[in-house]
Structures are given as C-alpha cells and as structure tokens.
C-alpha cells in the first residue's frame, strides 16, 4: 500500500446503493481520501482534478490549511493561539486575523440567536461533565451560578488595533461553527491548486461542496446505530454547505438518563427537544452555526432565524420523531425510486427465509497509532454462505482503488463485482462523532436486496495497513433466530471486534 501525500489516514465506507452524479468532463477524474483524528473526528476529501498529482497537491493544500487554522483557534491544542490568549494577562493582545474574525463571529451569533450560541457555554458543559462523573445532576444553585457566569462579558475586541482583551477567567471554547469555518478556508486552499475543478470536504459530518461539481449528500438517521443504516433523507447540492448537529452521538449518562453535550446557555440545561438539525446554506459558517442553534431553539424560533438567511433550508427532527422541513427542502431532496416487491415469495420460501425481526451488528475498534497521523488501514467486511459463495459485501474502507489487492481475500471474492457496480460515493452529513469505534449492520439481505435463507454463514473481516500487517478474521455463525454474541480476538490492526446477532430493538 503506497503512502499518500502527508501521511494521512484513509477511511472510506462504501454503503451499497449510495451514489454521486458523475462529472461531465472527460478530463476530470475523482480522487477520494479519508482520514481519522482530524480536528478530533474523521475527514473525507474528494478532489475533482485532471491527474492524481493535481489532486494530491490540492489535498495537501487543504490539509495544511486545516493544520494552520487548528493551531490558531483550537481549544484542545494547548499551544494554539487561542489557548495562549486565554492564558495571557488580561490586557489587549494583538491577535491573528483568523482568531479576531472567529471571536467577532461569536459576538454576532450570540446576538442573532438571543444567547443560544455563546463561546462561554463551555462553563455549562463542564458543569454537566463533572455531574456525570459523580452520577448526579447539578443542583439548581450550580446551574444558576453557571448561567450567571455565561451572561457576563468575557472579552473585548478592538477592530482598529486588532486586539482582543480577556475580561474574566470564564472558560471559552470556539466550537459550534469553528469546524465549518475551517472547512471553508481549506476548500479555498484546495481550489487554488492548478487543474482542479471541484472539491468536497467533509469533516465530522459538516460538508462544503465547491466548484464545478454536484454532490449527493445523505443525512444520517439520528436513531440509527450503525454506519451503514439507511439515511433519513438525501439531497443534491452544488456550491453549498451542509451541517448537522444532534444529541445522539455525544453527551453524558447520569442515573441512566442521557443528556446532550449541546447545552442551552440561557437556561444551563442540555438541549433535548431536538435530536437532529441539518442546515443547507450558501455559507459554511452560517450552516454550522444555524445547525447548532436549531438544536437549542424551538422549531418556531429556528424558522424565524432561518428566514433572515437567504438560500437557507433545514430539516429538524424532534424528540418525538416529528420531521420539520423548510419550504425549499424538498426541492433539494432526492426521491428514492427503488421499490422492493417480495409478495410473490411462496410460503415454503417464507418459512426458510431470514427472520426479518433479527439483524447482525459487527462492532469494530481499529487499533490507534498515537504520536503522528498515519493512513487508516484498508478494511473489508463481507458474508459468504456455506459453499463460500459471496452473499453480502457489507462495507469497504479504502483510499485508492488501485491498491485494493492488498486486501487480497476480499479482492479475489468481490473485486470484479465492485468494479462493475461501483458508483461514486455519496457524502454523509451527521452529528460529529469521535473516531475509532464503528458499528456495521447486516439485515439478512444479499447484494441484490433479497432476504437470504436461515442457516449458517461466515463473516469475514480483512484488514491491511500501509507499512503494516495483513489480518484476516473469519467466524461462522448460525442465523436461525436464536440471539448470539461472539467476541473476536483482537490483533495488530483491530483492537477489538464482536458479532451480535440480535432481535431488532
């Protein structure tokens, strides 16, 4: 497996039946790379360029810009300019244009959302994290104290002298839309490269599509528990940004109840009425800020705020499952024309078929290499029947197709089918998730979408890492309606793995 520019990690999940419109220019090719542990999450970049050399240059420009901005505004990098400013004496400090701009944007968004977005919401977040450690919700007095701190003025900006002055010691965090801000700047850097016609950059589910390209974007179902679950919606976008915020991936568990990591700075309470909000906007920062704000505001407040941003569309999903869409959302939405008709299956076939009340979860934790950024391994997960005939290609994670023969068992089994059927891959917008652990799902259907029969099948998990090892896991299981959990022994590339044949929740 060859080294891509910059020793970056590759991770691409192919979900069968996903697709992206092809580019119209015969001279333009699509180059896809995926990485882990970028801004604390996963990253996917698609470059539409004349050659692999041009694409690599654009990718390198984008990643360098991400690293540069991370060293400026990151709250997690202790050496970032933001953290140095936070720890400096409380007097005016000349700051970089980027830090000044982001601090200014937080001021503007705090006003536009009536306090629903606030850099000092970190005070409330820390309060709930501490409460989770002692497994007890904060007291009313603690919540009121945190809200009072949030309402103070925390810094002062001087546009003439380009200085920022801390006014207190309240912790701040430039999250919310900072990721979208960085994505937009990185796209600018990528498009500055020669012979590049378009770019799609997806960091943790926030996506920017720029240039001469139309992208199909799937919106993750907030109630799904697997990477390859069906999306709740699919949209087609060109020269737009899309961001999703939600409480379904990160938060705190206190006394058996889940509390969102998204908090309302006005009340001191975790946001709980909206479980997912997706926003399409011309501007990436607006999309990221609105998506988070809509998780805090009521749907009525969100609608009024969205109306002040021309070209903005949204999909909000409430805790009780209600879908609230802007009037123009359906114009961007892709209708699924595929139907499945199994009414002609006779009774004997039905009795032998996979019980539709059951599913298999494949849980993976990839081994982490600390200290520097490296490629993710190529990973394939698939199912064969008792005659070793391929049944279902569950997932494939890769960078460049020409190196797929490194996962040689999968290659011998599935490569020709993959090349015959493969379309360009859709992007996925979802709430930001932490990298490392993944869940895949097999619904008991074959590659054509038809239910398989009950019986014994073998699950394969194959991994190959650049300058690393090749690992193959295989486990035979009986799928006849009796739940079973199997833990697989870890190896150099997969820290842990398990198979959970279960009744659907």
N, C-alpha and C positions, 0 to 999 in steps of 0.2 A: 504494500500500500504506500503510495507516494505522499510526500509531505506537501501540503498546500501552503501558500504564502502565509507566513506569520505564525506557524504552529498553533492553529486554532482548532477547536473541537468540532467535529461534524456529527450532526444528528438530524436525520430526516425520516419522519414516519410517513409511509405510504399507506393510506387507507383506501381499500378498494372502492371504486365508484366515485372517487374525487377527481376533479378535472379543472383545468385552466385553459382559456382560449389561447390558441397558438398565435404567435406573432406573424404578421403578414409579409415581412421582409425575408427573402430567401437568404440574405447575407447575415441576418441576425440569428444567433444561437442563444439558448437559455442555459445559464450556468447557476447551479444551486449549491449552496453550502450552509451547513447548520452547525452551531456551536453551543457549548454549555458554559455556565458560570461567567456570563457577560452581564454586568450590572445586576448580579445576583439571580439571574434567571437564564432561560435559553434564548438563542438568537437564530433566526433564519434570514439569509440574504439571497435574493435572486437578482442576477445581473443579466441584462439582455445586451449582448455585445457581439462584435464581429468575430473575435477569437478568444480563446481561453486566456491568452496573455493579456488582452484588453480587460477581460472580466476580472482577472487576478489583480490587476492594477487598481480597478475600481473598488474591489473588495478590500484591498489593503488600505486605500484612502479612507473608506468608510470606517474600518476598524481602528485606524489611527485617530480619526476624529472622535470616535466613541471613547477611546482611552484618554485623549486630551481633555475632553469635557468631564469625564469621570473624575479626573484629578483636580477639576475645578469645583464642581458642585456636589460631589458625593458626600453624603452624611456618614457613610460606612468606612470610607478611606480616611484614616486618621491624619494622613498627610495632605489631604485635599485643601485647596484654598479656602473652601467654606469652613472646614473644621479649624484651620489656623485662625480665621477671622473670628469664629465663635470663641476661641480660647484666648484671644488677644485682649489687652486692656480696653476698657470701654471709652474709646475716643475715636474720632473719624479716621477711617483707614481707606486708602485708595485701593479699589478692587478692580478686577478684570472686567471688561465689557460684558462677558457672559454671566458672571456672578451678579453684577449690578442689574442686568436685564431680568434674570430669574427672580431676584428679590423684588424688583419692581412689579413683575407679573403676579407674584403672590399678594402684593398690596392690592392690585387691581381686582384679582379674583376674590379676595376676601370681601371687598365692597360689592362686587357684582352678585355674589351668592349670599349676601347678608350674613356672612360669617360661617357659611357651611364649609368653605375651604379656608384653612388657616395653617401656616407653617408651624405654629405653636401647638397644633393638635397632638404633637408628639408628647406633650405633658399628659394628656388623657390616655394616649396609647400606653405609655409607661405605667400609668396607674393600673390599667387593666391587666397588663402583663404581670405586674407584681401581685395582683389579686389572684391570678391564675396559679402562681407558684404556691400560694398558701391555700388555694382551693376555696376561696371565699370572696364573694363580690365586694367591691368597695363600699364603704359606708356613705351615707348621704352627705356627711360632712366632708369626706375626702373628695367626692365628686364636685361639690360646690366650691371647694378650695381650688381644684384643678380648673374649673370653668372661670373662676375669678382671675387666675393667672393668665389664661388664654386671652381674656378681654383687655389685658394691658397692651401698651405699645412696646414692641420689643426691639425695634431698630429704626434708624432714621437715615434716609437717603438724601444725598446732595448731588443733584444732576449736574450742577455747574462744575464742581470739583471732582465729581465721580467718586465720592466717598460713601461708605456705609458705616454707621456707628451703632454698636450694640448698646441697648438701654437697660438691660437687665440680664439675669443669668438663666432665664427660662429656656429649656431645650427646644431647638428648632430642627425641623427635618424638611429638606426640599424634595419631597416625594410628589405624589399626586400627578402632576403633568411634566415633571422634570425628564422622565423617560421619553415622553413624546417629543419634548424639546430637543433632546439629544438625537433621536431618530431623524428628525427633520434636518438637522445640521449634518448628520452623517450621510444622508441622501444627497445633499448639496455637494459634499466632498466626492461621493462616488460618481455623480453625473459630470463632474469636472474632468473626468478621465476621457481620453480620446476613444472614439468608436464605440461609445456606449449609448444605447437608445432609451433604456429604461431601467428602473430599479424598484424592487420591492423589499422593504426591510421590516422585519417582524421581530420585535424584542418583547418576549413575555406576553404576546397576545396583542400588543399595540402595534399597528401596521401603518406604514406610509407607502403609497404607490405613486411613483413619479415617472414622467417621461412618456414615451410612445408605447404604452402598454395598458391593457385592461386585465385586471386580476379578479378571480373568483375567490371570495372570502367566506369561509364557513364560520358561523357563530356557535360556540360551544354551548351545549345544554348544561345549565348550572346544576342540574340534579343528576347528571351522569357521573359515573365513577371510573370510566375507562378512557384512555387516549383515543380509541377508535370508535367511540359511541357516535351515533348519528347526530348531526348538528340540529339546532332548533330552527335555523334559518341560514340561507346562503344568499349573498349579494354579489353583484358585479360592480367593480369600481375602477375608475380611471382618474389619475391626478387628484386623489383624495386621501384622507387619513381616516383610520377607524380605530377606536379604542374601546375596550370592555373593562368594566370594573365590577367586582362582585365579592360576596362574603363567603363563597363556597370553597375556597382553597386555603385561606389563611385566617387565623383567628385564635381564640383561646377557649379551652374547655374548663368550665367551672361547675362543680357539683353536677356533672352530667349534661350541662346545657352549653351549647355552642354560642360564642359571642364573636361577632365580626371584628376583624382588625380595622375596619373602616369605622371611625367614630364621628359623632356629631359634636363639633367644638362648642356649639351653643348650649348643649344640654349635658355634655360629659358622658353620654351613653353611646354604646355601639349601635351602628345603624343596622336595623333588622327588617324593615318593611319591604325593602327592595333587595332581591338576591342577585340580580344581574342587570347591568345597564350598558348598552352598546350605543356608541355615538359615531356617526359619519359626519365629517366636516372638511372643508377645504384646507383648514389649517391644523397641523398636528397637535400643537399646544392646546388649541381650543377643544379638539376631540378628547384629549386626555383629561383636561380639567373638567369638562362637562360630564364625562363618564363617571368620574368620582363624585362630582357634585350631585348627580342624579341618584347616586346610591344613598345620599343623605337627605335630599329634599323630598317632598311629596311629589307624586306624579303631576299634580296641578302646578306646583311651583316650577318643576322641570320644564313643563310645556311653555310656561311664560318666559323662562330664561332662554330656552332654545329659539323662541320666536325672535329674539334680538340678535341672532347669529344667522344671517342669510346662508342658504345652502346646507343647513344642518338637519340631519334626520336621526331618529333614535328608535331603539327597541328596549323597553323596560319590562322586566319580569318581576312581579311582586311575590311576596312570601306565600300567598295563597294560590300562586300559579297563573295569575292573570297576566296576559300579554298586552302591553300598551305601546302602540306604534304612532309615530308621527305620520302625517298625511302622505308624505312622499316616500315612506319606507318601502312600500310595495313596488314603487317604480324601479328601485334598485334590486329588488328581490328576484331570485331565480326560482322558477316553478319546477318542481320535480315531476317529470312526465312519466317516470317509470312506475309501473304497477306490477303487482305480483298476484297471479291468479292460480291458486292451488286447489280450486274446487273440484277438479277432475281427478284428484287422487282418490283411489278406491279405499275401501275400509281396511283391507289387509295391509295396504301400504301405510295407512294412517297408524295402525297399531304397531308397526315396526319402526315408525319414524321417531326421530329425536323428540323428546318431550319438550315442547315449547316453553314450559314453565321453568326450565333449567338453563344454565349458562356456565361457561368456564371462564374464570378470571386467571390470567397469567400475570403474576406480580414479579417485577424485576427491580433490582437495585444495582446499578452499574458501579464498578469499583472507581473510586475517586483518586485522582493523582493530584496531589497538592503541590503548591510552590510555583507552578507555571502552567500556562494554558497549552493544552495538547489536543490532538484530534480525539473526538469520541470514537469508540470502535464501531465498525460496521456490525449491525445486528439483524438477524432474520429470525422470525418466529412463524412456524407453519405446522400443518397437521397432515398426516398420512393415514391411510386405512391399514387393515391387517395384511394387505398384499403389497404394502409400501407404495401404493398409488397416491399421488398428491391429492388432497381434499380441499384444503383452505390455506391460502397464503395470508396469514393474519397481519403481519407487519414487516416492513423492511426499512431500516435506518441506514442511510448511506450519504456519501458526498458525490463522487463522480461515478457514473455507470461503468466506465471502462475498468474500474478496479473491483467490480462485483465478484470476479472469480476468486477473490481472496476468501470469501465465504463459500468454499467450493462445494460443500454438500448441498446447500440451497441452490447454488448455481447450476449444478447438474440436474436438480429437480425442477426448478422453476424459471430459469433464465429466459428460455425461448417464449414461454407464456407471458412473462413480464414484458419482453420487448414487443410482442405482438399487441398486447392490450394496454400498455402503459401510456397514459396521457400526462401532460404537465400537471404538477401537483398544486392543489388549492392551498391557500394560506388559511390559517385559523386564528380568529380573534377570540380571546378568552381572558378571564381574570388571571393576573400574574401568578405563576406558580414557581415553587422552588425546584431546582434541578435535582436529578439523582434517582428518584424513585418513580416508577411508572407502572401503570396497570393497563393491560390489554384484555380484550374480551372476545371470546368465540361464542357465537349464538347458535351453533349447531347447524350452520348452513355451509354449503360448499362454495366454490369460487363463482358459481353462476347464480347464487342466491337461493338455491333449493335446499330444503332440510335433508340432512343425511339420516341414515338409519341408526337406531340404537346399536350399541356394541362397543368394541374395543378399537381405540385409535391411539396413535403415537404422536406426542407433542415434541417438536424439535426447537431448540434454541441454540443458534450458532452465532459465535462472536469472533471477530478478527480485528486486531488493533495494529495500526501502523507502528512498525518497530517494536511490536509486542508479540503476544501469543495468539494462537488459534484455539478456541474452545468450542466443544460441542456437547450440549445437554440433550438427552432424549429420555422420555418417560412414557410408558404405555399406561393407559387408563381405560377403565370401563365406564361408558356413558349410558347407563340403563336406568337412570332415575334414582340412584342411591347417592346422596351427597358424600363427597370425599375431599379431604385436604391433604396435599402432599408437599413437603418441604424438600427442595433440591439442594444438594451440597454445593456451596459456592466455589468459585475458582478465581484465577488471577484477574479475570475481566469482569465477572459478575459476582458482586459481594454476596448477594442472596437472591433466591428465586423460589417461588411457590406456585402451586396449581390448586385452585379452589373451584371444584365442581359443586355448584350450589343451586338451590332454588332461588329464582329471581325475587328480590325484595319487594 
